[in-house]
């Protein structure tokens, strides 16, 4: 997978972060454990080349707008 390309699950998690959801809320809505969500957040941040949840949310919004 190339940098800047998220897996479908990483994309789901990034979209929920962009909506302001916490890891616990994401875990509940996707039926995952909090530690699994944390892993997806870390992987999505790495793939997007960012170092914070806020930056990931901004990256996701830019990426989604560009895809439309």
MODELLER restraints for C-alpha pairs under 7 A, 6 or more apart:
rsr = mdl.restraints
at = mdl.atoms
rsr.add(forms.Gaussian(group=physical.xy_distance, feature=features.Distance(at['CA:3:A'], at['CA:47:A']), mean=4.68, stdev=0.5))
rsr.add(forms.Gaussian(group=physical.xy_distance, feature=features.Distance(at['CA:3:A'], at['CA:48:A']), mean=6.23, stdev=0.5))
rsr.add(forms.Gaussian(group=physical.xy_distance, feature=features.Distance(at['CA:4:A'], at['CA:47:A']), mean=5.12, stdev=0.5))
rsr.add(forms.Gaussian(group=physical.xy_distance, feature=features.Distance(at['CA:4:A'], at['CA:48:A']), mean=4.52, stdev=0.5))
rsr.add(forms.Gaussian(group=physical.xy_distance, feature=features.Distance(at['CA:5:A'], at['CA:47:A']), mean=6.33, stdev=0.5))
rsr.add(forms.Gaussian(group=physical.xy_distance, feature=features.Distance(at['CA:6:A'], at['CA:44:A']), mean=6.18, stdev=0.5))
rsr.add(forms.Gaussian(group=physical.xy_distance, feature=features.Distance(at['CA:6:A'], at['CA:47:A']), mean=6.36, stdev=0.5))
rsr.add(forms.Gaussian(group=physical.xy_distance, feature=features.Distance(at['CA:10:A'], at['CA:40:A']), mean=5.52, stdev=0.5))
rsr.add(forms.Gaussian(group=physical.xy_distance, feature=features.Distance(at['CA:10:A'], at['CA:41:A']), mean=6.96, stdev=0.5))
rsr.add(forms.Gaussian(group=physical.xy_distance, feature=features.Distance(at['CA:10:A'], at['CA:44:A']), mean=5.43, stdev=0.5))
rsr.add(forms.Gaussian(group=physical.xy_distance, feature=features.Distance(at['CA:13:A'], at['CA:26:A']), mean=6.98, stdev=0.5))
rsr.add(forms.Gaussian(group=physical.xy_distance, feature=features.Distance(at['CA:13:A'], at['CA:40:A']), mean=6.93, stdev=0.5))
rsr.add(forms.Gaussian(group=physical.xy_distance, feature=features.Distance(at['CA:13:A'], at['CA:41:A']), mean=6.76, stdev=0.5))
rsr.add(forms.Gaussian(group=physical.xy_distance, feature=features.Distance(at['CA:14:A'], at['CA:44:A']), mean=6.94, stdev=0.5))
rsr.add(forms.Gaussian(group=physical.xy_distance, feature=features.Distance(at['CA:14:A'], at['CA:56:A']), mean=6.76, stdev=0.5))
rsr.add(forms.Gaussian(group=physical.xy_distance, feature=features.Distance(at['CA:14:A'], at['CA:57:A']), mean=6.42, stdev=0.5))
rsr.add(forms.Gaussian(group=physical.xy_distance, feature=features.Distance(at['CA:14:A'], at['CA:60:A']), mean=6.44, stdev=0.5))
rsr.add(forms.Gaussian(group=physical.xy_distance, feature=features.Distance(at['CA:15:A'], at['CA:60:A']), mean=6.69, stdev=0.5))
rsr.add(forms.Gaussian(group=physical.xy_distance, feature=features.Distance(at['CA:16:A'], at['CA:26:A']), mean=6.71, stdev=0.5))
rsr.add(forms.Gaussian(group=physical.xy_distance, feature=features.Distance(at['CA:17:A'], at['CA:57:A']), mean=5.94, stdev=0.5))
rsr.add(forms.Gaussian(group=physical.xy_distance, feature=features.Distance(at['CA:18:A'], at['CA:57:A']), mean=4.19, stdev=0.5))
rsr.add(forms.Gaussian(group=physical.xy_distance, feature=features.Distance(at['CA:18:A'], at['CA:60:A']), mean=6.97, stdev=0.5))
rsr.add(forms.Gaussian(group=physical.xy_distance, feature=features.Distance(at['CA:23:A'], at['CA:34:A']), mean=6.05, stdev=0.5))
rsr.add(forms.Gaussian(group=physical.xy_distance, feature=features.Distance(at['CA:23:A'], at['CA:37:A']), mean=6.10, stdev=0.5))
rsr.add(forms.Gaussian(group=physical.xy_distance, feature=features.Distance(at['CA:23:A'], at['CA:38:A']), mean=6.70, stdev=0.5))
rsr.add(forms.Gaussian(group=physical.xy_distance, feature=features.Distance(at['CA:24:A'], at['CA:34:A']), mean=5.74, stdev=0.5))
rsr.add(forms.Gaussian(group=physical.xy_distance, feature=features.Distance(at['CA:27:A'], at['CA:33:A']), mean=5.50, stdev=0.5))
rsr.add(forms.Gaussian(group=physical.xy_distance, feature=features.Distance(at['CA:27:A'], at['CA:34:A']), mean=5.42, stdev=0.5))
rsr.add(forms.Gaussian(group=physical.xy_distance, feature=features.Distance(at['CA:27:A'], at['CA:37:A']), mean=6.06, stdev=0.5))
rsr.add(forms.Gaussian(group=physical.xy_distance, feature=features.Distance(at['CA:45:A'], at['CA:51:A']), mean=6.21, stdev=0.5))
rsr.add(forms.Gaussian(group=physical.xy_distance, feature=features.Distance(at['CA:45:A'], at['CA:56:A']), mean=6.00, stdev=0.5))
rsr.add(forms.Gaussian(group=physical.xy_distance, feature=features.Distance(at['CA:48:A'], at['CA:56:A']), mean=6.98, stdev=0.5))
rsr.add(forms.Gaussian(group=physical.xy_distance, feature=features.Distance(at['CA:50:A'], at['CA:56:A']), mean=6.17, stdev=0.5))
